């Protein structure tokens, strides 16, 4: 099975730029559209002392690789501390979240399998940054085979 439609090479800041919640900017190097749905590959700049809310993906596994910073990562009943070079695999259907524990911007690589997650961020980012209600954000999660479960992780 062919996964990519064509070769692709990008410079450091090139790619599809999207936003997530406040303090989280994303640059998609590959989307599901590029890979016939096989995967997404993107970087996430994470503001100090922040992270996404606790959530789960119904169909996508998520992998995280830390490029810069120190992160708390929770998945299911497990909690990990990851620094630069650290890696976590977060299987679909397990509740998970991450949190930048530092006072500086962090950066991670995220891989979703299967791909297509950029469609979620195209809808979610503008809504989250415009002050949408929790109910409105939860509905966006549901439309993209995900579930919003709770607030961001506690840094303690």
MDTraj code that builds the backbone (N, CA, C; nanometers):
import mdtraj as md
import numpy as np

residues = "UNK UNK UNK UNK UNK UNK UNK UNK UNK UNK UNK UNK UNK UNK UNK UNK UNK UNK UNK UNK UNK UNK UNK UNK UNK UNK UNK UNK UNK UNK UNK UNK UNK UNK UNK UNK UNK UNK UNK UNK UNK UNK UNK UNK UNK UNK UNK UNK UNK UNK UNK UNK UNK UNK UNK UNK UNK UNK UNK UNK UNK UNK UNK UNK UNK UNK UNK UNK UNK UNK UNK UNK UNK UNK UNK UNK UNK UNK UNK UNK UNK UNK UNK UNK UNK UNK UNK UNK UNK UNK UNK UNK UNK UNK UNK UNK UNK UNK UNK UNK UNK UNK UNK UNK UNK UNK UNK UNK UNK UNK UNK UNK UNK UNK UNK UNK UNK UNK UNK UNK UNK UNK UNK UNK UNK UNK UNK UNK UNK UNK UNK UNK UNK UNK UNK UNK UNK UNK UNK UNK UNK UNK UNK UNK UNK UNK UNK UNK UNK UNK UNK UNK UNK UNK UNK UNK".split()
xyz = np.array([
    [0.0843, -0.1192, 0.0000],
    [0.0000, 0.0000, 0.0000],
    [0.0882, 0.1247, 0.0000],
    [0.0600, 0.2131, -0.0898],
    [0.1325, 0.3400, -0.0944],
    [0.0742, 0.4324, 0.0114],
    [0.1617, 0.4906, 0.0953],
    [0.1104, 0.5786, 0.1994],
    [0.1207, 0.7250, 0.1631],
    [0.2266, 0.7656, 0.0935],
    [0.2395, 0.9069, 0.0591],
    [0.2049, 0.9290, -0.0865],
    [0.1432, 1.0420, -0.1127],
    [0.1069, 1.0759, -0.2494],
    [0.2267, 1.1280, -0.3266],
    [0.3197, 1.1953, -0.2555],
    [0.4411, 1.2457, -0.3192],
    [0.5430, 1.2784, -0.2106],
    [0.6721, 1.2797, -0.2482],
    [0.7742, 1.3167, -0.1495],
    [0.7531, 1.4598, -0.1021],
    [0.8070, 1.4885, 0.0153],
    [0.7890, 1.6221, 0.0722],
    [0.9093, 1.6540, 0.1589],
    [0.9609, 1.7744, 0.1463],
    [1.0693, 1.8218, 0.2321],
    [1.0376, 1.9647, 0.2717],
    [1.0501, 1.9955, 0.4008],
    [1.0137, 2.1274, 0.4525],
    [1.1230, 2.1810, 0.5428],
    [1.1400, 2.3117, 0.5419],
    [1.2323, 2.3775, 0.6342],
    [1.1707, 2.3809, 0.7741],
    [1.2489, 2.4235, 0.8713],
    [1.2076, 2.4197, 1.0114],
    [1.0694, 2.4795, 1.0364],
    [1.0404, 2.5956, 0.9832],
    [0.9132, 2.6630, 1.0135],
    [0.8088, 2.6474, 0.9047],
    [0.8318, 2.5606, 0.8082],
    [0.7355, 2.5391, 0.7004],
    [0.6374, 2.4292, 0.7377],
    [0.5191, 2.4382, 0.6814],
    [0.4148, 2.3396, 0.7022],
    [0.2817, 2.4080, 0.7222],
    [0.1794, 2.3294, 0.7450],
    [0.0449, 2.3809, 0.7704],
    [0.0388, 2.4317, 0.9134],
    [0.0259, 2.5632, 0.9308],
    [0.0225, 2.6241, 1.0638],
    [-0.1206, 2.6319, 1.1132],
    [-0.1430, 2.5719, 1.2296],
    [-0.2746, 2.5743, 1.2930],
    [-0.2565, 2.6090, 1.4397],
    [-0.3682, 2.6346, 1.5050],
    [-0.3659, 2.6665, 1.6470],
    [-0.4502, 2.5644, 1.7212],
    [-0.4137, 2.5445, 1.8460],
    [-0.4968, 2.4651, 1.9342],
    [-0.5503, 2.5624, 2.0382],
    [-0.5571, 2.5216, 2.1626],
    [-0.6009, 2.6144, 2.2665],
    [-0.4971, 2.7233, 2.2862],
    [-0.5262, 2.8187, 2.3711],
    [-0.4298, 2.9259, 2.3977],
    [-0.2937, 2.8696, 2.4371],
    [-0.1887, 2.9220, 2.3753],
    [-0.0546, 2.8799, 2.4098],
    [-0.0062, 2.7540, 2.3421],
    [-0.0802, 2.7046, 2.2434],
    [-0.0376, 2.5848, 2.1719],
    [-0.0515, 2.6083, 2.0212],
    [0.0613, 2.6297, 1.9552],
    [0.0657, 2.6468, 1.8108],
    [0.1224, 2.5207, 1.7482],
    [0.0680, 2.4831, 1.6315],
    [0.1061, 2.3590, 1.5660],
    [0.1558, 2.3859, 1.4250],
    [0.2532, 2.3064, 1.3815],
    [0.2981, 2.3093, 1.2429],
    [0.2943, 2.1651, 1.1924],
    [0.1975, 2.1377, 1.1052],
    [0.1843, 2.0045, 1.0467],
    [0.2833, 1.9906, 0.9325],
    [0.3745, 1.8963, 0.9461],
    [0.4684, 1.8626, 0.8398],
    [0.4030, 1.7650, 0.7427],
    [0.3230, 1.6737, 0.7957],
    [0.2418, 1.5804, 0.7176],
    [0.1029, 1.5746, 0.7773],
    [0.0032, 1.5684, 0.6930],
    [-0.1342, 1.5474, 0.7383],
    [-0.1851, 1.4167, 0.6792],
    [-0.2982, 1.3745, 0.7256],
    [-0.3613, 1.2563, 0.6678],
    [-0.3877, 1.2732, 0.5196],
    [-0.4064, 1.3968, 0.4746],
    [-0.4260, 1.4219, 0.3316],
    [-0.2987, 1.3902, 0.2530],
    [-0.1830, 1.4125, 0.3153],
    [-0.0546, 1.3844, 0.2496],
    [-0.0222, 1.2357, 0.2476],
    [-0.0784, 1.1595, 0.3412],
    [-0.0375, 1.0202, 0.3627],
    [-0.1483, 0.9185, 0.3367],
    [-0.2479, 0.9561, 0.2591],
    [-0.3631, 0.8670, 0.2352],
    [-0.4235, 0.8193, 0.3666],
    [-0.4221, 0.9062, 0.4672],
    [-0.4825, 0.8750, 0.5963],
    [-0.3947, 0.7980, 0.6922],
    [-0.2708, 0.7679, 0.6546],
    [-0.1860, 0.6845, 0.7399],
    [-0.1472, 0.7531, 0.8698],
    [-0.1073, 0.8814, 0.8641],
    [-0.0589, 0.9478, 0.9852],
    [-0.0567, 1.0990, 0.9682],
    [-0.0427, 1.1665, 1.0796],
    [-0.0107, 1.3090, 1.0873],
    [0.1221, 1.3186, 1.1609],
    [0.2043, 1.4179, 1.1244],
    [0.3306, 1.4455, 1.1935],
    [0.3367, 1.5960, 1.2092],
    [0.3415, 1.6426, 1.3363],
    [0.3429, 1.7869, 1.3578],
    [0.4180, 1.8228, 1.4838],
    [0.4639, 1.9482, 1.4866],
    [0.5264, 2.0008, 1.6074],
    [0.4242, 2.0858, 1.6807],
    [0.4395, 2.0901, 1.8114],
    [0.3516, 2.1717, 1.8953],
    [0.4398, 2.2568, 1.9856],
    [0.4234, 2.3880, 1.9780],
    [0.4866, 2.4791, 2.0725],
    [0.3901, 2.4964, 2.1886],
    [0.4366, 2.4652, 2.3084],
    [0.3505, 2.4644, 2.4269],
    [0.3961, 2.5745, 2.5221],
    [0.3061, 2.6649, 2.5541],
    [0.3362, 2.7759, 2.6450],
    [0.3766, 2.7223, 2.7825],
    [0.4502, 2.8036, 2.8585],
    [0.4886, 2.7633, 2.9942],
    [0.3670, 2.7281, 3.0793],
    [0.3825, 2.6235, 3.1596],
    [0.2803, 2.5850, 3.2579],
    [0.1424, 2.5665, 3.1940],
    [0.1382, 2.4978, 3.0796],
    [0.0091, 2.4747, 3.0138],
    [0.0100, 2.3419, 2.9393],
    [-0.1065, 2.3038, 2.8955],
    [-0.1243, 2.1814, 2.8183],
    [-0.2708, 2.1632, 2.7854],
    [-0.3030, 2.0645, 2.7026],
    [-0.4417, 2.0426, 2.6633],
    [-0.5237, 1.9812, 2.7766],
    [-0.6547, 1.9872, 2.7640],
    [-0.7401, 1.9220, 2.8636],
    [-0.7311, 1.7699, 2.8514],
    [-0.7686, 1.7017, 2.9565],
    [-0.7763, 1.5556, 2.9543],
    [-0.8795, 1.5145, 2.8491],
    [-0.8398, 1.4224, 2.7620],
    [-0.9276, 1.3813, 2.6524],
    [-0.8881, 1.2414, 2.6066],
    [-0.9652, 1.1876, 2.5132],
    [-0.9274, 1.0625, 2.4500],
    [-0.9625, 1.0690, 2.3022],
    [-0.8913, 0.9880, 2.2262],
    [-0.9182, 0.9706, 2.0835],
    [-0.9821, 0.8331, 2.0683],
    [-1.0913, 0.8256, 1.9960],
    [-1.1559, 0.6957, 1.9775],
    [-1.0844, 0.6096, 1.8747],
    [-1.0184, 0.6727, 1.7752],
    [-0.9567, 0.5925, 1.6690],
    [-0.8085, 0.6210, 1.6483],
    [-0.7546, 0.7250, 1.7051],
    [-0.6155, 0.7624, 1.6794],
    [-0.5245, 0.7313, 1.7974],
    [-0.4148, 0.6624, 1.7682],
    [-0.3059, 0.6524, 1.8638],
    [-0.2259, 0.7824, 1.8538],
    [-0.1620, 0.8194, 1.9630],
    [-0.0828, 0.9423, 1.9652],
    [0.0548, 0.9100, 2.0229],
    [0.1580, 0.9595, 1.9576],
    [0.2945, 0.9478, 2.0078],
    [0.3501, 1.0877, 2.0272],
    [0.4264, 1.1060, 2.1359],
    [0.4851, 1.2359, 2.1691],
    [0.6349, 1.2182, 2.1885],
    [0.7118, 1.3090, 2.1285],
    [0.8569, 1.3129, 2.1451],
    [0.8939, 1.4548, 2.1870],
    [0.9622, 1.4689, 2.2989],
    [0.9948, 1.6020, 2.3532],
    [1.1216, 1.6558, 2.2883],
    [1.1075, 1.7716, 2.2259],
    [1.2217, 1.8415, 2.1670],
    [1.2813, 1.9431, 2.2637],
    [1.1945, 2.0075, 2.3418],
    [1.2395, 2.1122, 2.4337],
    [1.1445, 2.1172, 2.5519],
    [1.1997, 2.1218, 2.6716],
    [1.1172, 2.1368, 2.7907],
    [1.1124, 2.0118, 2.8765],
    [1.0240, 2.0168, 2.9749],
    [1.0013, 1.9068, 3.0688],
    [0.8501, 1.8945, 3.0843],
    [0.7986, 1.7769, 3.0559],
    [0.6540, 1.7578, 3.0496],
    [0.6069, 1.6482, 3.1441],
    [0.4904, 1.6697, 3.2006],
    [0.4153, 1.5653, 3.2686],
    [0.3191, 1.5095, 3.1637],
    [0.3178, 1.3779, 3.1491],
    [0.2297, 1.3123, 3.0529],
    [0.1506, 1.2061, 3.1279],
    [0.0199, 1.2111, 3.1139],
    [-0.0662, 1.1109, 3.1764],
    [-0.1396, 1.0345, 3.0669],
    [-0.1474, 0.9011, 3.0845],
    [-0.2217, 0.8172, 2.9909],
    [-0.2794, 0.7008, 3.0696],
    [-0.4104, 0.6914, 3.0702],
    [-0.4747, 0.5880, 3.1506],
    [-0.4379, 0.6077, 3.2960],
    [-0.3883, 0.5023, 3.3615],
    [-0.3495, 0.5098, 3.5027],
    [-0.2030, 0.5451, 3.5226],
    [-0.1303, 0.5687, 3.4141],
    [0.0133, 0.5958, 3.4211],
    [0.0429, 0.7450, 3.4074],
    [0.1466, 0.7905, 3.4780],
    [0.1945, 0.9277, 3.4661],
    [0.3456, 0.9227, 3.4484],
    [0.3940, 1.0016, 3.3539],
    [0.5362, 1.0027, 3.3204],
    [0.5900, 1.1454, 3.3276],
    [0.7191, 1.1572, 3.3530],
    [0.7921, 1.2838, 3.3440],
    [0.8872, 1.2689, 3.2254],
    [0.8760, 1.3571, 3.1265],
    [0.9582, 1.3483, 3.0072],
    [1.0357, 1.4775, 2.9856],
    [1.1641, 1.4653, 2.9622],
    [1.2487, 1.5778, 2.9250],
    [1.2924, 1.5593, 2.7809],
    [1.3799, 1.6488, 2.7338],
    [1.4253, 1.6445, 2.5955],
    [1.4727, 1.5050, 2.5579],
    [1.4211, 1.4554, 2.4458],
    [1.4509, 1.3204, 2.4012],
    [1.3545, 1.2167, 2.4535],
    [1.2660, 1.2550, 2.5479],
    [1.1684, 1.1621, 2.6036],
    [1.0562, 1.1329, 2.5053],
    [0.9966, 1.0152, 2.5212],
    [0.8944, 0.9671, 2.4287],
    [0.7809, 0.9020, 2.5060],
    [0.6583, 0.9202, 2.4563],
    [0.5420, 0.8503, 2.5132],
    [0.4498, 0.8062, 2.4007],
    [0.3956, 0.6864, 2.4154],
    [0.2956, 0.6328, 2.3233],
    [0.1636, 0.6277, 2.3981],
    [0.0602, 0.6902, 2.3403],
    [-0.0700, 0.7031, 2.4045],
    [-0.1741, 0.6333, 2.3172],
    [-0.2070, 0.5078, 2.3470],
    [-0.3010, 0.4338, 2.2621],
    [-0.4406, 0.4959, 2.2605],
    [-0.5088, 0.4755, 2.1493],
    [-0.6474, 0.5222, 2.1364],
    [-0.7309, 0.4666, 2.2512],
    [-0.8320, 0.5379, 2.2867],
    [-0.9335, 0.5105, 2.3886],
    [-0.8852, 0.5253, 2.5324],
    [-0.7576, 0.5559, 2.5532],
    [-0.7116, 0.5818, 2.6900],
    [-0.7098, 0.7329, 2.7151],
    [-0.7696, 0.7794, 2.8252],
    [-0.7631, 0.9221, 2.8574],
    [-0.6180, 0.9669, 2.8711],
    [-0.5871, 1.0845, 2.8159],
    [-0.4502, 1.1330, 2.8226],
    [-0.4448, 1.2856, 2.8135],
    [-0.3298, 1.3377, 2.8543],
    [-0.3010, 1.4814, 2.8453],
    [-0.1525, 1.4992, 2.8747],
    [-0.1013, 1.6177, 2.8435],
    [0.0365, 1.6516, 2.8781],
    [0.0389, 1.7948, 2.9297],
    [0.1448, 1.8281, 3.0018],
    [0.1550, 1.9601, 3.0641],
    [0.3011, 2.0031, 3.0651],
    [0.3299, 2.1229, 3.0134],
    [0.4643, 2.1795, 3.0155],
    [0.4917, 2.2296, 3.1563],
    [0.5823, 2.1647, 3.2257],
    [0.6114, 2.1983, 3.3652],
    [0.7068, 2.3170, 3.3806],
    [0.7639, 2.3661, 3.2725],
    [0.8664, 2.4691, 3.2812],
    [0.8092, 2.6104, 3.2695],
    [0.8940, 2.7064, 3.2972],
    [0.8585, 2.8473, 3.2845],
    [0.8971, 2.9015, 3.1465],
    [0.9330, 2.8123, 3.0560],
    [0.9697, 2.8499, 2.9198],
    [0.8839, 2.7721, 2.8212],
    [0.8779, 2.8227, 2.6976],
    [0.8065, 2.7492, 2.5939],
    [0.8675, 2.6115, 2.5772],
    [0.7837, 2.5116, 2.5584],
    [0.8279, 2.3765, 2.5270],
    [0.7923, 2.3447, 2.3833],
    [0.8500, 2.2356, 2.3329],
    [0.8170, 2.1933, 2.1963],
    [0.8197, 2.0412, 2.1917],
    [0.7157, 1.9858, 2.1300],
    [0.7064, 1.8414, 2.1130],
    [0.6736, 1.8088, 1.9678],
    [0.7078, 1.6875, 1.9291],
    [0.6595, 1.6300, 1.8039],
    [0.5443, 1.5383, 1.8410],
    [0.4367, 1.5455, 1.7629],
    [0.3223, 1.4565, 1.7825],
    [0.2978, 1.3812, 1.6521],
    [0.2709, 1.2515, 1.6645],
    [0.2315, 1.1693, 1.5504],
    [0.0982, 1.1056, 1.5841],
    [0.0000, 1.1246, 1.4973],
    [-0.1294, 1.0571, 1.5087],
    [-0.1341, 0.9473, 1.4027],
    [-0.1808, 0.8291, 1.4441],
    [-0.2105, 0.7233, 1.3474],
    [-0.3475, 0.6667, 1.3800],
    [-0.4393, 0.6615, 1.2865],
    [-0.4292, 0.7159, 1.1520],
    [-0.4295, 0.8688, 1.1522],
    [-0.4047, 0.9262, 1.0351],
    [-0.3981, 1.0710, 1.0199],
    [-0.5346, 1.1352, 1.0036],
    [-0.5314, 1.2660, 0.9877],
    [-0.6540, 1.3442, 0.9699],
    [-0.6815, 1.4389, 1.0843],
    [-0.5931, 1.4411, 1.1847],
    [-0.6148, 1.5255, 1.3015],
    [-0.6141, 1.6743, 1.2725],
    [-0.5550, 1.7132, 1.1608],
    [-0.5528, 1.8563, 1.1279],
    [-0.6931, 1.9117, 1.1107],
    [-0.7891, 1.8288, 1.0697],
    [-0.9273, 1.8753, 1.0557],
    [-0.9845, 1.9189, 1.1911],
    [-0.9494, 1.8452, 1.2967],
    [-0.9929, 1.8834, 1.4314],
    [-0.9395, 2.0218, 1.4671],
    [-0.8090, 2.0442, 1.4480],
    [-0.7493, 2.1717, 1.4873],
    [-0.7980, 2.2882, 1.4023],
    [-0.8346, 2.2628, 1.2775],
    [-0.8891, 2.3695, 1.1944],
    [-1.0189, 2.4228, 1.2535],
    [-1.0942, 2.3367, 1.3207],
    [-1.2194, 2.3775, 1.3842],
    [-1.1981, 2.4196, 1.5296],
    [-1.1184, 2.3416, 1.6018],
    [-1.1030, 2.3634, 1.7448],
    [-1.0248, 2.4901, 1.7778],
    [-0.9131, 2.5145, 1.7113],
    [-0.8267, 2.6277, 1.7430],
    [-0.9002, 2.7609, 1.7458],
    [-0.9683, 2.7972, 1.6372],
    [-1.0403, 2.9251, 1.6394],
    [-1.1474, 2.9318, 1.7489],
    [-1.2166, 2.8199, 1.7724],
    [-1.3206, 2.8197, 1.8758],
    [-1.2597, 2.8372, 2.0142],
    [-1.1512, 2.7626, 2.0422],
    [-1.0881, 2.7692, 2.1747],
    [-1.0316, 2.9081, 2.2011],
    [-0.9749, 2.9698, 2.1001],
    [-0.9125, 3.1012, 2.1182],
    [-1.0132, 3.2150, 2.1184],
    [-1.1361, 3.1861, 2.0789],
    [-1.2391, 3.2916, 2.0809],
    [-1.3276, 3.2833, 2.2049],
    [-1.2951, 3.1895, 2.2952],
    [-1.3704, 3.1813, 2.4201],
    [-1.4946, 3.0954, 2.4138],
    [-1.4974, 2.9958, 2.3249],
    [-1.6127, 2.9061, 2.3168],
    [-1.6351, 2.8366, 2.4510],
    [-1.7597, 2.8022, 2.4766],
    [-1.7950, 2.7348, 2.6017],
    [-1.7437, 2.5911, 2.6020],
    [-1.7360, 2.5333, 2.7208],
    [-1.6945, 2.3931, 2.7330],
    [-1.7850, 2.3028, 2.6511],
    [-1.9138, 2.3297, 2.6489],
    [-2.0084, 2.2490, 2.5728],
    [-1.9800, 2.2590, 2.4232],
    [-1.9488, 2.3785, 2.3751],
    [-1.9164, 2.3967, 2.2334],
    [-1.7871, 2.3229, 2.1972],
    [-1.6879, 2.3319, 2.2854],
    [-1.5618, 2.2626, 2.2597],
    [-1.5812, 2.1114, 2.2649],
    [-1.6606, 2.0637, 2.3600],
    [-1.6877, 1.9196, 2.3704],
    [-1.7549, 1.8677, 2.2429],
    [-1.8425, 1.9484, 2.1845],
    [-1.9097, 1.9079, 2.0600],
    [-1.8093, 1.8961, 1.9454],
    [-1.7092, 1.9831, 1.9417],
    [-1.6051, 1.9744, 1.8383],
    [-1.5265, 1.8449, 1.8570],
    [-1.4902, 1.8128, 1.9805],
    [-1.4218, 1.6861, 2.0074],
    [-1.5048, 1.5698, 1.9524],
    [-1.6329, 1.5678, 1.9830],
    [-1.7203, 1.4575, 1.9407],
    [-1.7265, 1.4456, 1.7891],
    [-1.7326, 1.5576, 1.7187],
    [-1.7390, 1.5543, 1.5724],
    [-1.6131, 1.4930, 1.5105],
    [-1.5056, 1.4885, 1.5883],
    [-1.3785, 1.4374, 1.5367],
    [-1.3348, 1.3088, 1.6078],
    [-1.4326, 1.2310, 1.6553],
    [-1.4057, 1.1005, 1.7171],
    [-1.3158, 1.1096, 1.8399],
    [-1.3390, 1.2158, 1.9187],
    [-1.2649, 1.2355, 2.0425],
    [-1.3644, 1.2717, 2.1525],
    [-1.3178, 1.2682, 2.2760],
    [-1.4043, 1.3036, 2.3885],
    [-1.3267, 1.3918, 2.4852],
    [-1.3839, 1.5062, 2.5183],
    [-1.3282, 1.5980, 2.6181],
    [-1.3700, 1.5454, 2.7548],
    [-1.2724, 1.5174, 2.8419],
    [-1.3018, 1.4525, 2.9698],
    [-1.2839, 1.5432, 3.0910],
    [-1.1910, 1.6367, 3.0852],
    [-1.1654, 1.7171, 3.2039],
    [-1.0685, 1.8293, 3.1762],
    [-1.0259, 1.8943, 3.2819],
    [-0.9337, 2.0080, 3.2673],
    [-0.7912, 1.9615, 3.2355],
    [-0.7015, 2.0560, 3.2074],
    [-0.5606, 2.0191, 3.1903],
    [-0.5069, 1.9527, 3.3170],
    [-0.3935, 1.8866, 3.3032],
    [-0.3313, 1.8198, 3.4158],
    [-0.2911, 1.9196, 3.5237],
    [-0.2908, 1.8737, 3.6454],
    [-0.2354, 1.9495, 3.7562],
    [-0.0849, 1.9320, 3.7523],
    [-0.0079, 2.0402, 3.7600],
    [0.1376, 2.0260, 3.7493],
    [0.2004, 1.9502, 3.8666],
    [0.1316, 1.9329, 3.9773],
    [0.1879, 1.8642, 4.0951],
    [0.1935, 1.7150, 4.0752],
])
top = md.Topology()
chain = top.add_chain()
for i, resn in enumerate(residues, 1):
    res = top.add_residue(resn, chain, resSeq=i)
    for name in ("N", "CA", "C"):
        top.add_atom(name, md.element.get_by_symbol(name[0]), res)
traj = md.Trajectory(xyz[None], top)
